[in-house]
Amino acid sequence: MSKARDIRRRIRSIQSTRQITHTMEMVAASKLRRAQERVRAARPYAAKLAEVISGLFAPELAETYPMLRQPEGVRRSALVLLTSNRGLAGGFNVNLIREARGVLDEFRADGVDVEFHVVGRRGINFFQFRREPMKAMRQDISDRPSMEDARSLIDALIPRFESGELDAIDIVYAHFKHALSTPPTRMRVLPISPPDDSRRARSFNYLFAPSAEEILTFVLPLYVRNAVYRALVESAAAEQGARMTAMKNATDNADELVKSLTLQYNKARQAQITQELTEITGGAEAQRGQ
């Protein structure tokens, strides 16, 4: 009897957990739809900005615009890692942390002095436990990032790159392909990379107003901030996709476990009933024998 009660108690506990995971799956799916809309809105704008930069790029402009300078070697770098503030997202944060650790090891093997900026409670907790020095720690960016969030992340680093204090700025984020594919990605934000030969060969017929110089002064910081913003919105979408997938898997596992336990419960009840019938029959036979 106690075995059947224990199984029944486990079934109720798993069913309660299943309700929670199913609810979290639905919430993540709803947030994912909105996050996907932000990603779809950000990508065309980023592509057009890259096209404009490609059309205006010239090596000699690096003397006038430090954001275009291409250092001969990287001696001092900044690495920004984007993780989430919440867990229950499968391997989302683990993969990002592993990528960031690989980048750190690569820099240090090359003798680069790298400063580490971490966004998200999960990443901060991990590297604090590992006693990894962090230049900055941010937990105030939500799963609905804005351009102001991107500005607050990168604007303090841009002048340091322009002055030559930093030779490169990289960001590690989750590239959102679809809900089941969110690979960790490393993107170099600064220096702005020169266009490849195929883009450079294209013809751009621009009419500049007021002037190309004034436009570049405005567009270059905008391009960098937009690259960081795109990384933020893609990571936010990737987080919700990973959480939705993880919660769906947890819900499916709960369903399978309930089915298995229900079968065990029915067998235990059948064995209990059979034992009780046997005892009743045995008692009746004993009474007749007297």
C-alpha positions as CSV (number, residue, x, y, z in Angstrom):
1,M,0.0,0.0,0.0
2,S,2.8,2.4,0.9
3,K,4.5,1.8,-2.5
4,A,1.3,2.8,-4.4
5,R,1.0,5.9,-2.2
6,D,4.6,6.9,-2.9
7,I,4.2,6.5,-6.6
8,R,0.9,8.5,-6.5
9,R,2.7,11.2,-4.6
10,R,5.5,11.3,-7.2
11,I,3.0,11.5,-10.0
12,R,1.3,14.5,-8.4
13,S,4.7,16.2,-7.8
14,I,5.8,15.7,-11.4
15,Q,2.4,16.9,-12.7
16,S,2.8,20.1,-10.7
17,T,6.3,20.6,-12.1
18,R,5.0,19.9,-15.6
19,Q,2.4,22.8,-15.2
20,I,5.3,25.1,-14.3
21,T,7.5,24.1,-17.2
22,H,4.6,24.2,-19.7
23,T,3.7,27.7,-18.5
24,M,7.3,28.8,-18.8
25,E,7.5,27.4,-22.3
26,M,4.4,29.4,-23.4
27,V,5.8,32.6,-21.8
28,A,9.2,32.0,-23.6
29,A,7.4,31.4,-26.9
30,S,5.5,34.7,-26.5
31,K,8.6,36.6,-25.7
32,L,10.4,34.9,-28.6
33,R,7.9,36.1,-31.1
34,R,8.5,39.7,-30.0
35,A,12.3,39.2,-29.9
36,Q,12.3,37.8,-33.4
37,E,10.5,40.9,-34.6
38,R,13.2,43.1,-33.1
39,V,15.9,40.9,-34.8
40,R,14.1,41.1,-38.2
41,A,13.8,44.9,-37.8
42,A,17.5,45.3,-36.8
43,R,19.1,43.2,-39.6
44,P,18.2,45.2,-42.7
45,Y,19.2,48.5,-41.0
46,A,22.6,47.0,-40.1
47,A,23.1,45.7,-43.6
48,K,22.3,49.1,-45.1
49,L,24.7,50.8,-42.7
50,A,27.4,48.3,-43.6
51,E,26.8,49.1,-47.3
52,V,27.2,52.8,-46.7
53,I,30.4,52.3,-44.8
54,S,31.7,50.1,-47.6
55,G,30.9,52.7,-50.2
56,L,32.7,55.4,-48.2
57,F,35.7,53.4,-46.9
58,A,39.2,54.4,-48.0
59,P,42.4,53.6,-46.2
60,E,43.6,57.2,-46.1
61,L,40.5,58.1,-44.0
62,A,42.0,56.4,-41.0
63,E,44.1,59.5,-40.3
64,T,41.0,61.6,-40.0
65,Y,38.7,59.0,-38.5
66,P,40.5,56.9,-35.8
67,M,37.6,54.4,-35.8
68,L,38.8,53.2,-39.2
69,R,42.5,52.7,-38.2
70,Q,43.8,49.2,-38.6
71,P,46.4,48.4,-35.9
72,E,49.3,46.4,-37.1
73,G,49.1,44.2,-34.0
74,V,46.7,43.9,-31.0
75,R,48.5,44.7,-27.7
76,R,45.5,45.7,-25.6
77,S,42.0,44.6,-26.2
78,A,38.5,44.7,-24.6
79,L,36.2,41.7,-24.6
80,V,32.4,42.1,-23.9
81,L,30.4,38.9,-23.1
82,L,26.6,38.9,-23.3
83,T,24.9,36.3,-21.1
84,S,21.5,36.3,-19.4
85,N,20.3,37.2,-16.0
86,R,18.1,34.1,-15.7
87,G,18.8,30.4,-16.1
88,L,16.6,27.5,-17.2
89,A,17.7,28.0,-20.8
90,G,19.6,24.7,-21.4
91,G,23.1,25.2,-22.6
92,F,22.7,28.8,-23.6
93,N,24.9,30.5,-21.0
94,V,27.3,27.5,-20.9
95,N,28.1,27.8,-24.6
96,L,28.6,31.6,-24.4
97,I,30.9,31.2,-21.4
98,R,32.9,28.5,-23.1
99,E,33.3,30.7,-26.2
100,A,34.4,33.7,-24.0
101,R,37.0,31.5,-22.2
102,G,38.4,30.4,-25.5
103,V,38.8,34.0,-26.7
104,L,40.5,34.9,-23.4
105,D,42.9,32.0,-23.7
106,E,43.6,32.9,-27.3
107,F,44.4,36.6,-26.4
108,R,46.6,35.6,-23.5
109,A,48.5,33.1,-25.5
110,D,49.3,35.9,-27.9
111,G,50.5,38.1,-25.1
112,V,47.5,40.5,-25.4
113,D,46.5,42.5,-22.4
114,V,42.7,41.9,-22.4
115,E,40.1,43.6,-20.1
116,F,36.9,41.7,-19.6
117,H,33.4,43.2,-19.5
118,V,30.5,40.8,-18.6
119,V,26.8,41.4,-19.1
120,G,24.3,39.2,-17.3
121,R,24.1,37.6,-13.9
122,R,24.9,34.1,-15.1
123,G,28.2,35.1,-16.7
124,I,29.2,37.3,-13.7
125,N,28.5,34.5,-11.2
126,F,30.6,32.0,-13.2
127,F,33.6,34.2,-13.6
128,Q,33.4,35.5,-10.0
129,F,33.5,31.8,-8.8
130,R,36.5,31.3,-11.2
131,R,38.1,34.5,-9.8
132,E,38.4,35.9,-13.3
133,P,39.2,39.7,-13.2
134,M,36.4,41.7,-14.7
135,K,36.6,45.3,-15.7
136,A,32.8,45.9,-15.7
137,M,29.8,43.9,-14.6
138,R,26.3,44.7,-15.9
139,Q,23.0,43.2,-14.7
140,D,20.7,46.0,-15.7
141,I,20.0,45.1,-19.4
142,S,16.6,43.4,-19.8
143,D,15.5,40.9,-22.4
144,R,14.1,43.8,-24.4
145,P,17.3,45.7,-25.1
146,S,17.3,49.2,-26.5
147,M,19.7,51.4,-28.5
148,E,20.4,53.2,-25.2
149,D,21.6,49.9,-23.7
150,A,24.0,49.5,-26.6
151,R,25.2,53.1,-26.2
152,S,25.9,52.6,-22.5
153,L,27.9,49.5,-23.3
154,I,30.1,50.8,-26.1
155,D,30.3,54.6,-25.7
156,A,32.9,54.4,-22.9
157,L,35.1,52.2,-25.1
158,I,35.0,54.1,-28.3
159,P,37.2,57.1,-27.1
160,R,39.7,54.6,-25.7
161,F,40.0,52.9,-29.1
162,E,40.3,56.3,-30.9
163,S,43.1,57.4,-28.5
164,G,45.0,54.2,-29.1
165,E,44.6,52.9,-25.6
166,L,42.7,49.9,-27.0
167,D,43.6,48.1,-30.3
168,A,40.5,46.0,-30.6
169,I,37.0,45.5,-29.1
170,D,35.3,42.2,-29.4
171,I,31.9,41.0,-28.3
172,V,30.7,37.4,-27.7
173,Y,27.0,36.9,-28.1
174,A,24.5,34.3,-29.3
175,H,23.7,34.6,-33.0
176,F,20.0,33.8,-33.5
177,K,19.4,31.6,-36.6
178,H,16.2,30.0,-35.3
179,A,15.0,28.7,-31.9
180,L,17.0,25.5,-32.2
181,S,20.2,27.1,-33.5
182,T,21.8,29.9,-31.4
183,P,25.6,29.4,-31.8
184,P,27.9,31.6,-29.7
185,T,29.6,34.1,-32.0
186,R,32.6,36.4,-31.7
187,M,32.3,39.7,-33.5
188,R,35.0,42.4,-33.8
189,V,33.3,45.7,-33.2
190,L,36.4,47.9,-33.5
191,P,38.3,48.5,-35.6
192,I,35.7,48.7,-38.4
193,S,36.8,46.1,-40.9
194,P,37.5,47.3,-44.5
195,P,35.0,45.9,-47.0
196,D,35.9,42.8,-48.9
197,D,36.9,43.0,-52.6
198,S,33.4,42.1,-53.8
199,R,31.8,45.0,-52.0
200,R,34.6,47.4,-52.9
201,A,34.1,46.6,-56.5
202,R,30.4,47.6,-56.4
203,S,29.4,51.0,-57.7
204,F,27.9,53.4,-55.1
205,N,26.3,56.5,-56.5
206,Y,25.8,58.7,-53.5
207,L,25.0,62.4,-53.4
208,F,26.4,63.8,-50.1
209,A,24.6,66.4,-48.2
210,P,26.1,68.2,-46.3
211,S,29.4,66.4,-47.0
212,A,31.0,63.0,-46.9
213,E,33.2,64.0,-43.9
214,E,30.3,65.2,-41.8
215,I,28.3,62.1,-42.7
216,L,31.2,59.8,-41.7
217,T,31.5,61.6,-38.4
218,F,27.9,60.7,-37.7
219,V,27.7,57.3,-39.3
220,L,30.8,55.6,-37.9
221,P,29.7,55.8,-34.2
222,L,26.2,54.9,-35.2
223,Y,27.5,51.8,-37.1
224,V,29.4,50.6,-34.0
225,R,26.4,51.2,-31.7
226,N,24.1,49.4,-34.0
227,A,26.4,46.4,-34.2
228,V,26.3,46.2,-30.4
229,Y,22.5,46.7,-30.4
230,R,22.1,43.9,-33.0
231,A,24.2,41.6,-30.8
232,L,21.9,42.5,-27.8
233,V,18.7,41.8,-29.6
234,E,20.0,38.5,-31.2
235,S,21.2,37.3,-27.8
236,A,17.8,38.2,-26.3
237,A,16.0,36.2,-29.0
238,A,18.4,33.3,-28.6
239,E,17.9,33.2,-24.9
240,Q,14.1,32.9,-25.3
241,G,14.5,30.3,-28.0
242,A,16.8,28.3,-25.8
243,R,14.5,28.6,-22.8
244,M,11.4,27.6,-24.9
245,T,13.3,24.5,-26.1
246,A,14.5,23.6,-22.7
247,M,11.1,24.0,-21.1
248,K,9.5,22.0,-23.9
249,N,12.0,19.2,-23.4
250,A,11.3,19.3,-19.6
251,T,7.5,19.1,-20.2
252,D,7.9,16.2,-22.6
253,N,10.1,14.4,-20.1
254,A,7.6,15.0,-17.4
255,D,4.8,13.5,-19.6
256,E,6.9,10.4,-20.3
257,L,7.8,10.0,-16.6
258,V,4.1,10.4,-15.6
259,K,3.2,7.6,-18.1
260,S,5.9,5.3,-16.7
261,L,4.9,6.0,-13.1
262,T,1.2,5.5,-13.9
263,L,2.0,2.1,-15.3
264,Q,4.0,1.3,-12.2
265,Y,1.1,2.6,-10.0
266,N,-1.5,0.4,-11.8
267,K,0.8,-2.6,-11.4
268,A,1.2,-1.9,-7.7
269,R,-2.5,-1.5,-7.3
270,Q,-3.2,-4.7,-9.2
271,A,-0.7,-6.5,-7.0
272,Q,-2.3,-5.0,-3.9
273,I,-5.8,-6.0,-5.0
274,T,-4.7,-9.5,-5.9
275,Q,-3.0,-9.9,-2.5
276,E,-6.1,-8.7,-0.7
277,L,-8.3,-11.1,-2.6
278,T,-5.9,-13.9,-1.8
279,E,-6.0,-13.0,1.9
280,I,-9.8,-12.9,1.8
281,T,-10.1,-16.2,0.0
282,G,-7.6,-17.8,2.4
283,G,-9.5,-16.5,5.4
284,A,-12.8,-17.9,4.0
285,E,-11.2,-21.3,3.4
286,A,-9.8,-21.3,7.0
287,Q,-13.3,-20.5,8.3
288,R,-14.8,-23.4,6.4
289,G,-12.1,-25.7,7.6
290,Q,-13.0,-25.0,11.2
